């Protein structure tokens, strides 16, 4: 009887190494030759490229996809950095606008409450006018009433 256990698999993203002297990126396998139980690496140059052994890396580095990826890697990193900064700025802008929206909504609620109170007072005044008309037997004409009931 064999024992079966769930073994967690660790995946990491492969990133080329930067040479400060040459000012360019180059490939270096993170896995040593004949190393066992190494981490599985994924290379972003091509979807589904899972690399585990040193040989896998060497073969992968020779592919056209990867060569093109390495050639354009500095642009890719720069674009990712720009997108990250833009995303950060947009989050800040969004939070600022949300706070402003909350403030404006409070102002609108306060104005709505004032309008309701004034409408209530106007209705009360109309009732008083109607009561005066009934008691005195006269008709009071109001020029440009704000609204009619």
N, C-alpha and C positions, 0 to 999 in steps of 0.2 A: 504494500500500500504506500503510495507516494503522498507526501505532505504538500499541500498547496497553500501558499500564503500570498497575500496581496503585498506586493513590494512597491513602495512609492517610487515613481520615476521623476527625476529632477531634470527639467529642461532649462537651458539658458540660451540667450541670444548671442551668437558669435559676432564679435566686432573686430575689425582689423586693427593692427597696432600702428601707432604713428611714429615715424622716424623724424626726430627733431632736426637732425643734421641735413637730411635730404628734403625735409619739409613735404613728406608724402606718406601715404598709408601703404602698408605691406601686410602680407598674410603670414601668420605664424600659427601653427596648430596648437591649440590649448591642451591637446592630448599627447602624451609622450608615446613613443613607439613601444608596442607590446604592453601598454597599460591596460589593466582590467577594471571592470566595473566603473567605467568612467561616466561622467554626466553626458546626457544627450544634448547636443547643441543644435540649434536651428539657425540657418543662415537666411537673412531677409532678402537675399538676391533672387531667390526663387521659392515660391510657395512649396512647402512639403519637403524641403531639404533638411533631413534629420541626419546629423553626423555624430558618430560615436567613437570611431577608431581613428588612429593617426592616418591610416591608409585612406579612409573615407575623406578626410580633410584634403590630403594631397590630390586625390582624384577630383574632388570638388573644386579646388583652386585652379585646376586646368580647364574648367568649363568656360564657354564663352559668356554665359550669364554672369558668372562670378567675376571674370576679368573686367567686364563692362561695369559691374557694380563697384569693384575696387577702384576703377578709373574715375568714376563719378562720386565716390564716397564722400569727399570733402563737400561737394554740392549738396548731397543728400543730408549730411549732418547739419550744414548751414540752413537748409530748408526746414529741417526738423526743429532747429533752434528758433528760427523765425516763427514757425507755427506755434511753438510752445510759448514764446513771448507774446504773440498776437492773442493766443487763447487766454493768457494771464491778463492782458490788457482788457480783453472783452469781458472777462469775469469781473474785473474791477468796475468797468463801465456799467455792466449789468447790475451790480450791487448798488452803485450810486443811483442809477435810475430807479431801482426798486425802492430805495429809501425815499427818494423824491416823490415817487408815486404814493407811498404811505402818507407822507406829509400832505400832498395835494388831496388825497382822499379824506383826510381828517378835516381839511379846510372845507371841502365840499359838504361833508356831513354837518359841520357847524353852520354853513350857509343854508342848507336845507332845513335845519332846525329853526333858524331865524325866520325863514320864509313861512314855515308852518305856524310859528307863533304869530307872525303878522297876519296871516290868513285867518287865524282864529280870532284875532282882535277885530279885523274887518268884519267878520261874520257877527261878532258881538255888537259892533256899531250898527250894522244893518238891522239887527233885532231891536236895538234901542230906537233907531229912526222909525221902524215899523210900529213900535209901541207908542211913540210920540204921535205919529200920524193917527193911530186909532183913538188915542185919548183926546186929542185936540180936533180931530175931524178934518184935518188938512192933508194935502199931498205935498210932500217935499221932493223936489226934483234934484237929482244929483247929476252934475255935469261930468261926463267922461268917467263912468264908474269903472273901477279896475276889472270887475267881472260881474256877471249877473248870475243869480242863483237859479 
